[in-house]
Amino acid sequence: MTMAGMNPQPTILVEKLNVSFGDSHVVKDLSFTVSPGESYGIVGESGSGKSTVLRVLSGLNPDWSGTVAIDRQVQPKRRDKAFYRAVQMVFQDPYGSLHPKKTVDDALAEPLAIHGIGDAEKRIGRAMSEVGLPASFRFRYPHQLSGGQRQRVAIARALVLEPSILLLDEPTSALDVSIQAEVLNLLQALRQERKLTYILVSHDLAVVAHMCQRLLVMQFGRGVEEMTAQTLAARNPQTAYAQQLLTASEGFRRA
């Protein structure tokens, strides 16, 4: 139910999401919304259920109950092709997500061929340019690229279909610290230029604070606290668990 004149309809709505693997209940009655053009973070320790949420949203995990709506459309367990033009995912490991025997050009052309999109040259050129990869990289293989360059290819592959939503699963955790900020800044710029909506999953509060306007803290499959980036920056979470995460992310600072 929405109220006229209030916030715009959410781009992403999740209500009472539950996911179990055998006897393990990994996501429990989770609900949240993401507004159009927002960057929303989901943060928690390993095993909190955060990546499982992304797999449900992306259509990779069809085994769940609850309601998932994207662009006002309630989503079935298995998604159609049109869904993947609107929603794309960037994975944690850029080497694992790129085929070692396919060039950058192959990686970017494949989604266009699957979706029957004709202007491949223009789209591939635009996507490479937007992620800061020179045209000379187009016929290189993944092993000829650095980790940061591979992740730029993975981002370009997600962008080539011109989606409106990107789901980012720990997109910098496999990269050297020195280039993590480069990739995060690139993602920030792309969101603004393309007016994209992001969900970013991370165990790193510093990454979420840098990228997101609001964030949801998860623990043992539940959402324990939702807060704004300002609340995080002021080091003022309401729950003890979120405070512990914050303290851990700041390292062992001496008084």
C-alpha positions in Angstrom: 0.0 0.0 0.0 1.4 3.4 -0.9 0.4 6.9 0.0 -0.1 9.6 -2.7 2.5 12.3 -2.5 4.9 10.2 -0.3 8.1 8.5 -1.4 8.1 7.1 -5.0 7.3 3.4 -5.5 10.4 1.4 -4.5 12.4 -0.1 -7.3 13.1 -3.2 -5.2 10.7 -4.5 -2.5 11.4 -7.6 -0.4 8.7 -8.8 2.1 9.0 -11.7 4.5 11.8 -13.4 2.5 12.7 -16.8 3.8 15.3 -19.2 2.5 16.3 -22.6 3.8 18.9 -25.1 2.7 17.9 -28.4 4.1 17.5 -27.9 7.9 19.4 -24.6 7.8 17.1 -21.5 7.8 19.5 -19.0 6.3 17.2 -16.0 5.7 14.4 -15.3 8.1 11.4 -13.0 7.5 13.6 -10.3 5.8 11.9 -7.2 4.6 13.3 -4.0 3.0 12.8 -1.6 0.1 15.2 0.2 -2.2 14.2 3.5 -3.9 14.9 4.4 -7.5 18.5 5.4 -8.0 19.5 4.5 -4.5 22.6 2.6 -3.4 21.6 0.2 -0.6 24.0 -1.8 1.4 23.5 -5.2 3.1 26.3 -5.9 5.6 27.1 -8.7 8.0 29.6 -11.3 8.8 30.2 -14.4 6.7 27.1 -16.7 7.1 24.7 -13.9 7.9 22.6 -14.6 4.7 23.5 -11.5 2.8 24.8 -13.1 -0.4 21.8 -15.5 -0.3 19.5 -12.5 -0.5 21.3 -11.3 -3.7 21.1 -14.8 -5.2 17.3 -14.7 -4.7 17.0 -11.2 -6.2 19.1 -12.1 -9.2 17.1 -15.3 -10.0 20.1 -17.6 -9.2 18.3 -19.2 -6.3 14.7 -20.2 -7.1 14.1 -21.8 -3.7 12.5 -19.2 -1.4 9.2 -17.9 0.0 7.9 -14.4 0.5 7.5 -11.5 -1.9 10.1 -10.0 -4.3 9.0 -7.2 -6.5 11.2 -5.4 -9.0 10.0 -2.3 -10.9 6.6 -3.0 -9.4 6.5 -6.5 -10.9 6.1 -9.3 -8.4 8.8 -11.8 -9.4 8.3 -15.5 -10.0 10.8 -18.0 -8.7 12.3 -18.4 -12.2 12.9 -15.2 -14.2 12.4 -14.6 -17.9 14.9 -13.0 -20.4 13.5 -9.5 -20.0 14.3 -9.6 -16.3 18.1 -10.0 -17.0 18.1 -7.0 -19.3 17.0 -4.9 -16.3 18.9 -6.6 -13.5 22.5 -7.7 -13.7 25.0 -9.0 -11.1 28.7 -8.4 -10.5 30.4 -11.2 -8.6 33.1 -11.2 -6.0 35.8 -13.1 -8.0 36.5 -11.5 -11.4 38.8 -14.4 -12.4 36.2 -17.0 -11.6 33.4 -15.2 -13.3 35.2 -14.8 -16.6 35.9 -17.7 -19.0 39.7 -18.2 -19.2 39.5 -19.1 -22.9 37.3 -16.2 -24.0 38.5 -12.7 -24.8 37.1 -9.5 -23.3 35.2 -9.1 -26.6 33.7 -12.6 -26.3 32.6 -11.9 -22.7 30.9 -8.6 -23.7 29.4 -9.9 -26.9 27.8 -13.0 -25.4 25.0 -11.4 -23.4 24.1 -9.2 -26.4 23.9 -12.4 -28.6 21.7 -14.2 -26.0 19.3 -11.3 -25.9 19.3 -10.7 -29.7 20.6 -7.1 -29.4 22.1 -5.8 -32.6 24.2 -2.8 -32.0 27.0 -4.9 -30.4 29.9 -2.7 -31.6 28.5 0.5 -30.2 27.5 -1.1 -26.9 30.8 -2.9 -26.3 32.7 0.2 -27.1 30.6 2.3 -24.8 30.8 -0.2 -21.9 34.6 -0.5 -22.2 35.0 3.3 -22.3 32.8 3.7 -19.3 34.8 1.3 -17.1 38.1 2.9 -18.2 39.4 0.0 -20.4 41.3 1.0 -23.5 40.0 -0.4 -26.8 43.3 -2.3 -27.2 42.2 -4.6 -24.3 39.2 -5.9 -26.3 40.9 -9.0 -27.6 42.9 -9.9 -24.5 42.2 -12.9 -22.3 41.6 -12.8 -18.6 45.1 -14.0 -17.7 46.5 -11.0 -19.5 44.7 -8.6 -17.2 45.2 -7.5 -13.6 42.6 -8.3 -10.9 41.3 -4.7 -11.2 41.1 -4.9 -14.9 39.2 -8.2 -14.8 36.7 -6.7 -12.4 36.3 -3.7 -14.8 35.5 -6.3 -17.6 32.9 -8.0 -15.3 31.3 -4.6 -14.6 31.3 -3.8 -18.4 29.7 -7.1 -19.1 26.9 -6.3 -16.6 26.5 -2.8 -18.2 26.4 -3.9 -21.8 22.7 -4.8 -21.6 22.0 -1.3 -20.2 20.3 -2.6 -17.0 18.6 -0.3 -14.4 19.7 -2.4 -11.4 23.1 -3.7 -10.5 23.5 -6.3 -7.7 27.1 -6.2 -6.3 28.3 -9.2 -4.3 31.5 -8.1 -2.5 32.8 -6.5 -5.7 36.2 -5.5 -4.4 37.0 -8.0 -1.7 39.2 -10.1 -4.1 41.2 -7.1 -5.1 44.3 -5.5 -3.7 43.5 -2.7 -1.2 45.3 -0.2 -3.5 42.8 -0.7 -6.3 39.6 -1.3 -4.3 38.9 2.4 -4.0 39.4 2.8 -7.8 36.7 0.3 -8.5 34.4 1.7 -5.9 34.8 5.2 -7.3 34.1 3.8 -10.8 30.9 2.2 -9.5 29.8 5.4 -7.8 30.3 7.4 -11.0 28.5 4.8 -13.1 25.5 4.9 -10.8 25.2 8.6 -11.2 25.8 8.7 -14.9 23.4 5.9 -15.8 20.9 6.6 -12.9 21.3 3.0 -11.7 19.9 1.4 -8.6 22.4 -0.6 -6.6 22.3 -3.3 -3.9 25.8 -3.8 -2.5 26.6 -6.8 -0.3 29.7 -6.6 1.9 31.2 -7.7 5.2 33.2 -4.4 5.2 31.4 -1.4 6.7 34.0 1.0 5.3 33.0 -0.1 1.7 29.3 0.2 2.5 29.8 3.7 4.1 31.6 4.8 1.0 29.1 3.5 -1.4 25.6 3.5 0.2 23.0 5.9 1.3 21.3 3.4 3.6 22.3 0.0 4.9 20.8 -3.1 6.5 22.8 -5.0 9.0 22.1 -8.8 9.0 22.9 -11.4 11.6 22.0 -15.1 11.5 19.6 -14.5 8.6 17.7 -11.6 10.1 17.8 -7.9 9.5 18.8 -6.5 12.9 19.1 -2.8 12.1 18.6 -0.5 9.1 20.4 2.9 9.2 21.5 5.7 7.0 25.1 6.4 6.0 25.0 9.5 8.3 24.1 7.3 11.3 27.1 5.1 10.4 29.4 8.0 10.0 28.4 9.4 13.4 29.2 5.9 14.8 25.7 5.8 16.3 24.1 2.5 15.5 21.2 1.4 17.8 22.1 -2.2 18.2 25.0 -3.8 20.1 25.7 -6.1 17.1 26.0 -3.2 14.6 28.3 -1.4 17.1 30.5 -4.5 17.3 30.7 -4.6 13.5 31.7 -0.9 13.4 34.3 -1.4 16.1 35.8 -4.4 14.3 35.9 -2.5 11.0 37.9 0.3 12.6 40.6 -2.2 13.6 42.5 -2.2 16.8 43.0 1.4 17.4 44.7 2.4 20.6 43.1 5.0 22.8 
